[in-house]
Amino acid sequence: MTCSGFAASPSGDVDFNRDVRPILSDKCYFCHGPDEKARKAKLRLDTREGVFRVKDGKAVVSPGKSNESELIRRIATSDPDDHMPPLDSNRSLTAQQIQTLKRWVDQGAKWKSHWAFVPPRRAEPPAVHQSNWTINSIDRFILARLEGENLKPSPEARKETLLRRVSFDLTGLPPTTEELDAFLADHDSNAYEKVVDRLLASPRYGERMAVQWLDIARYADTHGYQMDRYRAVWPYRDWVIKAFNRNEPFDQFATEQIAGDLLPNPTKDQILATAFNRLHMQSEEGGIVEEEYRVAYVVDRVNTFGTAFLGLTTECCRCHDHKFDPLTQKDFYSLFSFFQNIDESGQTVYFGDVMPVPTLILSDKATDEKASALDSMIADQRDILKGMGESQITRTAFDSWLANKGSLDATNMNSQLPGMEGSFSFGEIISNKVSNLANGAKPANTVEGPKLVPGKFGLAAELSGENGFNFPGLGNFTRSDSFSFSLWLKDQDRSARAVVFHHSRAPIDAGSRGYEMMLENGRIAFGLHHMWPGNSLKIASQASLPTNEWTHVAVSYDGSSHASGIRLYIDGKLAPVEIIRDGLYKDITYEGGEPELQVGYRFRDSGFKNGCVDEFKIFKRILSPLEVALLSGRTDFSDTWNTPSAQLSPAQRQSLCDYFCNQVYPPAIEMAELLRSLRKERSDLTEHIPEMMVMKEMSKPKPAFVLKRGGYDARGEQVYANTPGILPPFPAGQPTNRLGLARWLSEPENPLTARVTVNRAWQMMFGQGIVETSDNFGSQGAQPSHPELLDWLALNFIDTGWDMKRLLKQI
């Protein structure tokens, strides 16, 4: 049905877009095109101003006068110093191409903007001689072209052939014998139309359409790098199939994939659709630079967006201005700005089947309702427990306890606190083991022999960054448990990153599931992770620790899955912290493998190099501020305890009341256990439900920069989210995010989206698009074989609600 583009006859008119621009693009734009840095002699041949420039009395092109046009002289001269393109450029013009350019100039050098960047023009289907051959308007465009070439249409195919063609076209499957017999027996004038309607209504239609779209979306069920590990992204595939089968309007289909998460009150399906942006390769290699790969992922999203919806080769602009199209490097990173605002890491987990964050939990309605009910129960129970200390019943019980608690000798109390499951002084190493003073059956194992040095109390362990201790069977906490740690440490060689201790399945990479205490540029950081960074909690001290001084550090966590539930103490005092992440929604434990608590080192990470640790303690509960003060060597606990009731300050009285509710008062202890069980039930409810990587916009956009030569670490000018300058401006009144970008695609002035989409539909039916290069509508792409038909189809597609089934039936 289609014909390829044709050149002007020797006596015919030369068309700029059809005949001249392809020559200039292929032979001249590399040195005289859009890329400013590569441009020679400050001459542009991709703009009207450049082509008709006059300098020093010489015109590049003098309309109607090829003998006075410098362009024609330079391409025709035999002088090697003047000849263009230069002889060493490996580009040359044929005699026919030189003649075409000369004739164009002599015919008046009519200039046209590149057809793809001009909005589609409305045109009436042309008049034809054989009007009885045409059925719909498309036929008139096709027949007019055939008649112009003195060609006749082929005769209609046999019914068997027609059925086979259209069945493969619309479902990807051949017709069954029964379907063939039924079609042959149907002599109605609309028999073929009924077949098309039946095929469009078939579930196989959505599968056929999905095959093409999933290729565009670079769909793959493995991560692509290194191990090429499996990833279960089939829910997105199923969404695509269902979207085509329910004939979702294409503008909505595009919007949901680009920005479904940003729609008002988005459904799970609309959020799931945004997996379109996450189907790039994901690296799990241990030694990568995370930012390098994060940038690579965002670049991939920009490139896919450009190909899928604009039909442009935007990837050419990552490192420099486009060589052939008016797309700048700044345009590229302005689009980049739209696609980078999710909380992701460049590295996915090396061990285990974990979906890179952010993710959507693919739970059903019943599970969501149960989860919502549990969330309400947890909130109510938390409020009751929080207010218990203020109740009159609790106050009466507290006053009674206060009057009868007796005196306290805190000399050895720090080794007798309840809930302690591990206590290690590192005073001696016997047979590569360190005794557990809280539980002799669970000692620590040494790894590569840490040496003992003078410590805070007696001896302490000095670490190299590669050695440390394992604590088998200790610290196996979930996100629903409350727990605490206490230790003395000395940072002797401050580094950007150092693992103090962590708990995970062994072996495991940095930042993967579990909990950890880190030193980051001198600040203490503590986090709980299911998958860093989007499914994690993390806080960091606002102040840095001193170097070469023993510092007591304690941390407690209340099982709430909120960063506010983490308390950090330095030298016995509550430390001001910065919340780094507050988005934990799945558990921090692995199934399978032996979980390990390790001090001083971690597989494929930076250990506590030249650091010292002493008096490491593990608790299966929250420590109260008084207990932390006791462990740090302060006298707050005994001073407060032994102060007569009438002389207690309000702060002392409150601290004793907190201790009473936490450790002594049965109703409060029982309610805390009930709260923990509710949290565990809530966690278990969704723990094993599959997830899908999707887009989730951060509250504050990340800054974007032009990256010099595309280097992730070579930041140049800062840029802001925007659309390419050659295309219509970003629509007023739309949010400057992916949702606004998606709506920009379907703006009436956008010249590309509808053209690209109808062209792919044509290609699917006939094997070749009206534009043969369906992914490249730029200067290096093919010219439309039937430009008026392409525009008519595009505008008709928009006018009829971006209806894909209607478009295909029409074709």
Secondary structure, 3 states (H helix, E strand, C coil): CCCCCCCCCCCCCCCHHHHHHHHHHHHCHHHHCCCHHHCCCCCCCCCHHHHCCEECCEECCCCCCHHHEHHHHHHHCCCCCCCCCCHHHCCCCCHHHHHHHHHHHHCCCCCCCCHHHCCCCCCCCCCCCCHHHCCCHHHHHHHHHHHHCCCCCCCCCCHHHHHHHHHHHHHCCCCCHHHHHHHHHCCCCCHHHHHHHHHHCCHHHHHHHHHHHHHHCCCCCECECCCCCECCCHHHHHHHHHHHHCCCCHHHHHHHHHHHHHCCCCCHHHHHHHHHHHCCCEECCCCCCHHHHHHHHHHHHHHHHHHHHHCCCHHHHCCCCCCCCCCCHHHHHHHHHHHCCECCCCECCCCCCCCCCCEEECCCHHHHHHHHHHHHHHHHHHHHHHHHCCCHHHHHHHHHHHHHCCCCCCCCHHHCCCCEEEEECCCCCECCEECCCCCCCCCEEEECCCEEEECCCCEEEECCCCCEEECCCCCCCCCCCCEEEEEEEEECCCCCCEEEEEEEECCCCCCCCEEEEEEECCEEEEEEEEECCCEEEEEEECCCCCECCCEEEEEEECCCCCHHHEEEEECCEECCEEEEEECCCCCCCCCCCCEEEEECCCCCCCECCCEEEEEEEEECCCCCHHHHHHHCCCCHHHHHHCCCHHHCCHHHHHHHHHHHHHHCCHHHHHHHHHHHHHHHHHHHHHHCCCEEECCCECCCCCCEEEEHHHCCCCEEEEECCCCCCCCCCCCCCCCCCHHHHHHHHCCCCCCCHHHHHHHHHHHHHHCCCCCCCCCCCCCCCCCCCCHHHHHHHHHHHHHCCCCHHHHHHHC
